[in-house]
Amino acid sequence: MKATVYFTRDLTPEAMLRLYDALGVQLSGRVAVKLHSGEPGNQNFIRPDFMKPMIDKVEGTIVECNTAYDGGRNTTKAHKVTMERHGWVNAAQVDILDATDDMELPIPNGKVIQKNFVGANLQNYDSLLVLSHFKGHPMGGFGGALKNISIGIASSRGKQYIHGAGDMDKFWDADHDSFLEAMADAAWSIHDRFMGKSAYINVMKNMSVDCDCCAVAADPKIGDIGILASLDPVALDQACLDLVFQSDDPGKADLIERIQSLNGVHTVEAAADLGIGSREYELVTLE
């Protein structure tokens, strides 16, 4: 069965609200809003003023997890400073999920890993809204909804575990496709935990070949495309990939090369195989 993905070229906070309304979902209880805080020095991350109306609509709490590499987000103290400097604390309450501990989520049918370590504070939330900046990535090929709920919600230890495809000693040099499959496994654990209580929005602007986790990132060459929303993160990421590949913008070449050189689509393939969602979708354009 095809998933529905809503799309608009209107890159405004108001357009994001319209897309969310089109999903027909009511996120209840305590709502965790997962987004990317942006590494200090990064020029491409989506700013708080763009995200705030959507966060306000669901009365959500911004959630993030610490990184597993040196920088401005690798400790709770440093991460809180970054969240303040980047303006997130002025947009909503902020919760670093692994500030004190992490917890284990089972992945009984995982392709590579059978458990996922996530920030322990995740247990305090009833619903999940995932606001992702779609762009390239120096390891995953691209970053979208699936990466945001896998690596993004993994604790610092969990990030090492996923990157190492289950072996933290291989943090930077695990088999590449196994790492991509481990990301899909981790994404399954989050989607399963919030089954029926999650929604996903991807923003296709400032699409560098690099992630917002890069302090020194390449400037985007491809032009902005729009905003997409779905209840299916697999269909959502697939639709974004298709829009990049189908674009008539010659600036798409470097982003496509980044995606293809790292076999980025394999994360989507693996996620679909795990039953997270479908790569088949209907794109519904909203003006």
N, C-alpha and C positions, 0 to 999 in steps of 0.2 A: 504494500500500500504506500502510495506516494505521500511524503510529508508536505506540509505547506510552509513556504518561506515567503515572508512579506518583504517588499523592497521599495525604497524610495531614493531618489537622487537628491532629495532635499536634506542637506547636511546641517540640520538645526536641532536644538534640544526639543523643540515642539514636534518635529517630525518623529523623533524617537518615541515620544509619548503616544503619537498616533499609531505607530507600529505596535507598541505594547498593548494598546487598547484592542487592536485588531486580533491579537492572539487569543483574546477571550478568557484569559486566566486571571484568577484572583489569588495572589500570593498572600497567605494569611500568617498570623502569628508573628514571631520575630523573623524578620527578613534579612538574610545576609546578602550583601551586594558585593560580588567579587569583581574587582577591576585591577588595573595595573598602576601602582603608585608612581612608577617611573624612576629609573636610576638617576641620581644627581649628575647633571651634565647632559642628559638626553634631551634633545630638542623636539622629539616627535610624539611623545606620549599625549594622549587626549586629556585636556585640562579639566579641572573640577567644575568650572562654570558650564561646560558642555554637559557634564554628567549630572549635576545637582538636581535639575528638575525631575529627572527620572528617579533618582534616589529619594527625593521628597515624596514623589507620588506613592511609592510603596512603603514610605516611612522606614526606610532601611538603614542598616548599619554597614559602613564600608568595612570589608574584611580583607586582610592580606596575610601572607606568611613570609617569614624571613628567608633570605637566599642562602645558598651553600658555598658562596665564593666571596672574596673580599670586595668591599664596596660600601655604599651608603645604606644598604638594607640587610646586611648580614647578621646584625644583632638587633634585638628589640629596641635598645636605646637608640642606635643609629637609625633604625627604620622609623621610629617615632619622630625623630628630628627631620627626616626626609618628608614624612607625611605633613609635617607642619610647614616646612619651607615650600612645599609644592601646593599648599593650600587645601589639602584634603580635610584637615581638621575643621576648616571653616565651612565645608560643604555638608558634613554629617559627623556623627560619632564614628570613631575609628577603632577597630579591634584587630590587633595582631594575633592571629589565631594560635600561633605556637609560642606566645610570649613566655609561657611557663612550662608547657609540656606538649606532647603530641599523643595521639591515640591511633590504634590500628583498625583499619577497615578490611574485611575479608574480600577476596576476589576468587571465589571457588573455581571458576572456569577460566582464569587468566591464561593468556598465551605464554607469558614470560614470568610474571610475578603473581603470587597468590595472596598478597597483602599490600596495603598501602598505608603509609604513615602520614597523617594529616594533623593540622593544628587542633589541639584538644578542645579549644573553644568552639569548634564547629558543632559540637553536641548541644550548644545553647540555642541553635537556630532551627526554625520550623520550615522555612522556605528559602529558596536560593534564586537570586537574579544575577545573571552573569553578563557583565558589560565588557565586551572584549574589543580591543583595537586590533583589527586584522592587518597584518604586515608580514614581512619576511622574518626569518630567524636564522642565526648562524649555526645552529645545530639541528633544529627540527625542520628547516626549510621554510616553514611559515608558522605563524602563531595566530590562533583564533580561539573559538569556544572550547575545543577539545584540549588544547594546551592550557588554557586558563583554568580549567577544572582539574587538570592532572598535575602538572608541575606547579601551577599557580596555587592550589590549595594544599599541596604537599608541604609538610614541615621541612625545616632545613635538612633533617635526617632523611625525610621522605624524598626530597629532591635528589640527594645522593643515591638513594636506593633505586629510583626510577632511571636516572642517568646511567647508573651502573648495571641496568637490566637485572637487578636483584643482587648485585655484588658491589658494595660500596667502595671496595678497593679499586674498582674499574670505573670510577666516577667519570673520568674523561676519555676512557679508551675502550668502552664496551663495544660489542658488535653493534653497528649502527641501526640496522633494521630491528634488532632486538630492543634497542632503546626506544624506537618509535612504537613498537608493539607494547612495551611497558607503559608508555604514555597512554595508549588506548586502554590498557588494563586499569590503570589508575583512574582514568576518566569514567570507566564503567562503575567503579566503586562509588563515585560521587553522584553520578546520574541515578544509580540504583537507590542510594540513600534518600534522595529527594524526588523519587519517582512521583510524577503528578503534581509536584510542588516546586517546579523550576521553570525558568524561562531564560532565553538566550538572545542577546542582541550583539551584532558585530558592526563596528564602525569602520568603513573603508575610506580613510583619509590619512594623510601623512604616511603613506605606505612605503617606508624604507625597506631595503633588503635586510635591515637589522632590526632587532627587537628593542622594545623600550627598556630592556634590562642592560642595554649597552650604554655606558657613559659617553663613549665616542661612537656615534652612529652615522651612517651615510645619510645624506639628504635624499628624500624621495625623488624619483624620476618619473614615475607614473602618476598621472593626475588622480585626484579624488574621484570616487565612484558613487558612494552613497551609504545608506544604512540598511541592514537586513535584520530580521527577527524571526525566530521560530521556537517551537517547543522541542525541536529535534536538533541537537548540536551537530550531528553528522551531516544532515541535510544543509544546515546553515553554513558550515565550513565548505562543503562541496559547492554550494551555490556561489560563495565568495571566490573560490578557486576558478570556477567556470567564468565568472565575470572578468577576472584578470586575464585568463587565456583568450577570451573572446573580445577583449577590448581592442579598439582600433588605435590606441595610443602607442606610438613607437617606444615610449618610455617604459613599457611593460617588460622589455627584453631582459633587464637585469634582475627584476623580481622573479620572472619565470625561470631564469637560469638558476637562481638561488633555490627555488622550490624543487626544480628537477634534479639539480646536482646532489641534493640531500634526500631525494626520494620522499619528499614531504607528503605526497598523497598517500603514502603507505599507512600513516596514522589514521587517516579517514577510512581506508580499506579495512584495517584491523578493527577499528571501532564499529564499523558496520557488521563485520563478521561476528563480533561479540554480542550483537543485538542491541547496541545503544540506540541506533537509529538507522535510517535508510539514506542511501546516496541518491535515490530517486526522489524527486520533489517537483512540486508545482510552484513556480515563481509568480507571486501575485504583486503587481506594481500598484502602489498607492501614491497619488499625487498630493 
